Amino acid sequence: MLQKRLCLIFFLLLPSAQATDFDGKGTVSLSGSYRNFSQTGLGPYPDAFESMVLANYQLRFFASESLRLEATPVLRGFVSRMVGRGPSEPGYASVEGPERFFNLEGRISESGTSSWFYDMDRLNLVLTYGDFEAQVGRKPVGVGTLKVLPLWNKFSRPLPHTAGPNLIFGSDAAILRWQSGIYGLQFMDIEGKGGASTEAVRWAEAILYHPALELHLMASRWWNEDAVGVALAKDLGGATLRAEGLVFGKKREFQGGLGAEYALDETWTLLFEGLYQSEGAKRSEYTLVPSRFRALRAKGYLYSQASAQFASFWTTNLAVLANLVDGSLYPLFTVTRSLSDSTDVSFDLRGPLGKKGKEFSRATFHTPAFGSQAAASLGAPLQAMVQVTTSF
């Protein structure tokens, strides 16, 4: 197994390496939010006021020019009357880390309405040698070209309508990269809980970094399903165009995405991304259980975003995720004010606009086609959040 072999190589190298330098940066975020679900089966309460504390310290140790260790210990605190309901509660699940191959998370305390966790968001060893780079450990995985809608990157990128803070959790992986000029190769082995084959990802990718076109070709096996894909990015007339395609499973399901990003001027930037799923619902009859391959239910979606940078301290972002099958919308509005070079305060408002039975709605319905009530729940939370973030 690639991951075990790279681990062995790194541990043989470490004893002879003397750390000569390191750098670090800490971040602390305090947030308060209000969420309203009205979702049957997700809890006894229709709404909740919640407070969250997120603190981490990013460290990089340099043993030499070719060997470094990256580590990010993190503390998460969650205060809500939803504490104790576990993974079925969206806000709680957004703060508790996913189950991964290395269990580095622990609960410091849980009593009444508060729960505190410690974790490692990143613990990654990097070795570079000529045109080769090898990594082993935990880090966020970056694949594909689309920025918002998950198509290739279903490992660490949150969906736009995810409840709670948009935390990006790392994966436990071994990665081997080679690049010479405009040509590159990448091999990746992601291990899930217990090393079970149903949790593993084996990935091979060929990359062309041509000035006229960035092209990615991928073959892999995700969670016991074979998958092949193609992705590209191209600059054209001041805009950046992106595309991804993915075919997977015994049914040869197809997912395709297109995106475009364009800076109108120094203030305004526009972003559009569309998603098509061959096995998504054609009408608002959602009989398929959401999965890691198909986290959104319908056949088609459109994401539109306008971002503005006013002066050097005001940033606004207005976006809408639209379900093209049932017509429901999920608008997202964020405004950020920089108080200093190290401190920002932001306000985030998001909520569904759809009637009962729509994917983005406050109401829900259940159908026997689903295995459980939680899996059958439709709808998305109305959420308002104020957050202060400071770095040191």
C-alpha positions in Angstrom: 0.0 0.0 0.0 1.4 3.4 -1.0 0.5 5.1 2.3 2.3 2.5 4.4 5.4 2.6 2.2 5.7 6.4 2.4 5.2 6.3 6.1 8.1 3.9 6.5 10.4 6.0 4.3 9.6 9.2 6.3 10.1 7.6 9.7 13.5 6.3 8.5 14.4 9.9 7.5 13.2 11.7 10.6 15.7 10.5 13.2 18.7 11.9 11.2 16.9 15.2 10.4 17.6 18.2 12.6 14.9 20.9 12.6 16.7 24.1 11.6 13.7 26.5 11.3 10.0 26.8 11.8 7.2 29.3 11.4 3.7 29.5 12.8 0.4 31.4 12.7 -2.5 31.2 15.0 -6.2 31.9 14.4 -9.1 32.2 16.8 -12.8 32.6 15.6 -15.7 33.3 17.9 -19.2 33.1 16.4 -22.8 33.3 17.4 -25.6 32.0 15.2 -29.3 31.4 14.9 -30.6 28.5 12.9 -34.2 27.5 12.1 -34.8 24.1 10.5 -38.4 23.1 11.0 -37.2 19.6 9.9 -39.1 16.6 11.2 -36.9 13.9 12.5 -33.8 16.1 13.1 -34.6 17.1 16.6 -37.2 18.2 19.1 -36.5 21.9 18.6 -37.4 24.0 15.6 -34.6 26.5 16.1 -31.4 27.1 18.1 -29.1 29.8 19.2 -25.5 28.6 19.2 -22.0 29.8 20.0 -18.9 28.3 18.5 -15.2 28.7 19.3 -12.6 27.6 16.7 -8.9 28.0 17.5 -5.9 26.6 15.7 -2.2 27.1 15.3 -0.5 26.3 12.0 3.1 25.2 12.3 5.7 24.3 9.8 9.0 22.7 10.8 11.9 22.7 8.2 14.4 19.9 8.8 16.1 20.9 5.5 15.2 22.4 2.1 13.6 19.2 1.1 11.9 17.9 4.3 9.3 19.7 6.3 6.5 18.8 8.8 3.2 20.7 8.8 1.0 20.5 11.9 -2.2 22.3 12.9 -3.7 21.4 16.3 -7.2 22.7 16.7 -9.7 23.3 19.5 -13.5 23.4 18.7 -16.2 24.4 21.2 -19.9 24.2 20.5 -22.5 25.6 22.8 -26.1 24.8 22.0 -29.2 22.9 23.3 -28.6 20.5 20.4 -25.5 19.1 22.1 -25.9 15.4 22.7 -28.0 14.7 19.7 -25.0 13.5 17.7 -24.3 13.4 13.9 -27.9 13.7 12.9 -27.9 17.3 14.1 -26.3 19.5 11.3 -24.7 22.1 13.5 -23.1 19.6 15.8 -21.9 17.5 12.9 -20.3 20.5 11.3 -18.0 21.1 14.3 -17.2 17.4 15.1 -14.6 16.0 12.7 -15.3 13.1 10.4 -14.1 9.6 11.1 -10.7 9.1 9.5 -8.0 6.5 9.4 -6.0 8.1 12.2 -8.2 8.9 15.2 -6.6 12.2 16.3 -9.8 13.8 17.7 -11.0 13.6 21.3 -13.8 15.1 23.3 -12.4 17.2 26.2 -15.8 17.6 27.9 -19.5 17.4 27.2 -22.0 18.5 29.8 -25.4 20.1 29.5 -25.3 22.3 26.4 -21.6 22.5 25.6 -19.1 20.2 24.0 -15.4 20.7 23.4 -13.1 18.8 21.0 -9.4 18.8 20.2 -8.2 17.6 16.8 -5.4 17.8 14.3 -6.6 19.6 11.1 -3.2 18.9 9.5 -0.3 16.6 10.4 1.6 16.2 7.1 5.2 15.3 6.3 6.5 16.6 2.9 9.6 15.4 1.1 10.8 17.0 -2.2 13.5 15.6 -4.4 14.1 17.1 -7.8 10.9 16.8 -9.8 9.2 14.6 -7.2 7.2 15.4 -4.1 5.9 12.9 -1.6 3.5 13.6 1.3 2.0 11.5 4.0 -0.4 12.4 6.8 -3.4 14.6 7.1 -4.2 17.6 5.0 -7.1 19.0 2.9 -7.2 17.4 -0.5 -7.3 19.6 -3.6 -8.3 18.1 -6.9 -10.2 19.2 -10.0 -10.8 22.7 -11.3 -14.3 23.8 -10.1 -14.3 26.2 -7.1 -17.7 25.7 -5.5 -19.8 22.7 -6.5 -18.2 19.4 -5.6 -17.6 17.1 -8.5 -14.1 15.7 -8.2 -13.4 17.1 -4.8 -15.9 15.2 -2.6 -13.3 14.7 0.2 -12.8 18.1 1.9 -14.9 20.7 0.2 -18.2 21.7 2.0 -21.4 22.4 0.1 -22.7 26.0 0.0 -25.8 25.1 2.0 -24.0 23.2 4.8 -25.1 24.3 8.2 -22.6 25.9 10.6 -19.1 27.2 9.8 -17.7 26.1 6.5 -14.9 24.0 8.0 -12.6 22.2 5.6 -11.5 18.9 7.1 -8.3 17.2 6.0 -8.0 13.6 4.7 -5.5 11.0 5.9 -3.6 10.4 2.7 -0.4 9.5 1.0 0.3 11.6 -2.2 3.1 11.2 -4.7 3.6 14.0 -7.3 5.9 14.4 -10.3 6.2 17.5 -12.5 8.6 18.2 -15.3 7.9 21.3 -17.4 4.3 21.2 -18.5 3.7 17.5 -17.6 2.7 16.1 -14.3 1.5 13.0 -12.5 -0.2 12.5 -9.2 -1.0 9.3 -7.2 -3.1 9.4 -4.1 -4.2 6.9 -1.5 -6.8 8.1 1.0 -7.6 5.8 3.9 -10.8 6.0 5.9 -11.8 4.6 9.3 -10.3 1.3 10.0 -8.6 1.0 6.6 -11.8 -0.6 5.2 -12.0 -0.8 1.4 -15.4 0.9 1.5 -13.7 4.0 3.0 -10.6 4.0 0.7 -9.7 6.0 -2.4 -7.0 5.0 -4.9 -6.3 7.8 -7.4 -4.1 8.3 -10.5 -4.0 11.5 -12.4 -2.1 12.9 -15.5 -1.9 16.7 -15.8 -0.9 19.0 -18.6 0.0 22.6 -17.6 0.0 24.1 -21.1 -0.1 28.0 -21.4 -3.2 27.6 -23.6 -5.0 24.9 -21.5 -4.7 23.1 -18.1 -5.9 19.5 -18.6 -6.4 16.7 -16.0 -7.2 13.0 -16.7 -8.1 10.8 -13.8 -8.7 7.1 -13.1 -9.5 6.0 -9.6 -11.5 3.8 -7.3 -13.6 5.6 -4.7 -15.4 3.8 -1.8 -15.5 0.5 -3.9 -16.7 2.3 -7.0 -14.6 2.7 -10.2 -14.4 6.3 -11.5 -12.8 8.1 -14.4 -12.8 11.8 -15.1 -11.5 14.7 -17.1 -11.1 18.3 -16.0 -9.8 21.5 -17.6 -9.3 25.2 -17.1 -8.6 27.9 -19.7 -8.3 31.7 -19.7 -10.3 33.3 -22.5 -10.9 37.0 -23.0 -10.3 37.9 -19.4 -12.4 35.1 -18.0 -11.4 31.8 -16.5 -13.4 28.8 -17.8 -13.5 25.5 -15.9 -15.0 22.1 -16.6 -15.1 18.7 -14.9 -16.6 15.4 -15.9 -16.9 12.2 -13.8 -18.2 8.7 -14.7 -18.5 6.2 -11.9 -20.2 3.0 -10.7 -21.7 0.0 -12.4 -24.5 2.1 -13.8 -21.9 4.4 -15.4 -23.4 7.4 -13.7 -22.3 10.7 -15.2 -21.7 14.1 -13.4 -20.6 17.1 -15.3 -19.8 20.7 -14.3 -19.1 23.9 -16.1 -17.8 27.2 -14.5 -16.8 30.7 -15.5 -15.2 33.5 -13.4 -14.7 37.0 -14.6 -13.4 40.2 -13.0 -15.5 43.1 -14.2 -13.1 45.7 -12.6 -11.0 46.1 -9.5 -14.2 45.9 -7.4 -16.6 43.3 -8.9 -16.0 39.6 -9.7 -18.7 37.2 -11.1 -18.7 33.5 -10.7 -21.0 30.9 -12.3 -21.0 27.1 -12.0 -23.5 24.5 -13.2 -23.9 20.9 -12.2 -25.6 18.0 -14.0 -26.2 14.5 -12.5 -27.5 11.8 -14.8 -29.1 9.9 -11.8 -30.5 13.0 -10.1 -34.2 13.5 -9.8 -36.0 14.7 -13.0 -38.9 16.0 -11.0 -39.3 16.9 -7.4 -39.7 13.2 -6.4 -36.6 12.6 -4.3 -36.4 8.8 -3.9 -32.6 8.5 -3.9 -30.7 8.6 -0.6 -28.0 11.3 -0.7 -24.6 9.8 -0.8 -20.9 10.9 -0.9 -21.1 10.6 -4.7 -24.4 12.5 -4.9 -24.7 14.9 -2.0 -27.3 17.0 -4.0 -30.5 15.3 -5.1 -31.7 16.8 -8.4 -30.5 16.4 -11.9 -29.4 20.0 -12.4 -28.1 23.0 -10.4 -26.8 26.5 -11.0 -24.6 28.5 -8.6 -24.3 32.3 -9.2 -22.0 34.6 -7.2 -21.2 38.3 -7.2 -18.3 39.5 -5.0 -17.3 43.1 -4.3 -14.2 44.5 -2.6 -14.9 48.0 -1.4 -11.8 49.9 -0.4 -9.4 47.6 1.4 -11.6 46.7 4.4 -15.2 45.9 3.1 -16.0 42.7 1.2 -19.4 41.5 0.2 -20.5 38.3 -1.4 -24.0 37.5 -2.7 -24.7 34.0 -4.1 -27.6 31.8 -5.0 -27.6 28.0 -5.3 -30.6 27.1 -7.5 -32.2 23.7 -8.0 -33.2 23.7 -11.7 -35.7 20.8 -11.2 -38.0 22.0 -8.4 -37.1 25.7 -8.6 -36.1 26.1 -5.0 -33.3 28.5 -4.2 -30.7 28.8 -1.4 -29.4 32.4 -1.3 -26.2 33.2 0.7 -25.1 36.7 1.7 -21.8 37.6 3.5 -20.3 40.9 4.4 -16.8 41.2 6.0 -15.2 44.2 7.6 -11.5 44.2 8.3 -10.9 45.9 11.7 -7.1 45.6 11.4 -4.5 43.6 9.5 -5.2 40.7 11.9 -8.9 41.0 12.8 -12.1 40.6 10.7 -15.7 40.6 11.6 -18.3 39.1 9.3 -22.0 38.6 9.0 -23.4 35.7 7.2 -27.1 35.1 6.2 -28.4 32.1 4.3 -31.8 30.5 4.0 -34.0 28.4 1.7 -36.6 29.7 -0.6 -38.9 26.8 -1.6 -42.2 25.3 -0.7 -42.8 22.0 1.2 -41.3 19.1 -0.7 -38.6 21.1 -2.4 -34.9 20.4 -1.7 -34.2 23.9 -0.4 -37.2 24.5 1.9 -37.8 24.9 5.6 -40.5 22.1 5.6 -39.8 18.5 5.1 -41.4 15.3 4.0 -40.5 11.6 4.4 -41.0 8.6 2.1 -40.6 4.9 2.8 -38.0 4.7 0.0 -35.5 6.0 2.4 -33.8 3.9 5.0 -34.2 6.4 7.9 -36.0 9.6 8.7 -32.8 11.6 8.9 -31.8 10.4 5.4 -35.2 11.3 4.1 -35.3 14.8 5.4 -35.5 17.5 2.8 -34.9 21.1 3.5 -32.0 23.4 4.6 -31.6 25.6 7.6 -32.2 29.3 7.8 -29.0 30.6 9.4 -27.7 34.0 10.5 -24.2 34.1 11.9 -21.8 36.8 13.3 -18.2 35.9 13.5 -15.0 37.6 14.7 -11.7 36.2 13.5 -8.3 37.2 14.7 -4.8 35.9 13.8 -1.5 36.2 15.7 
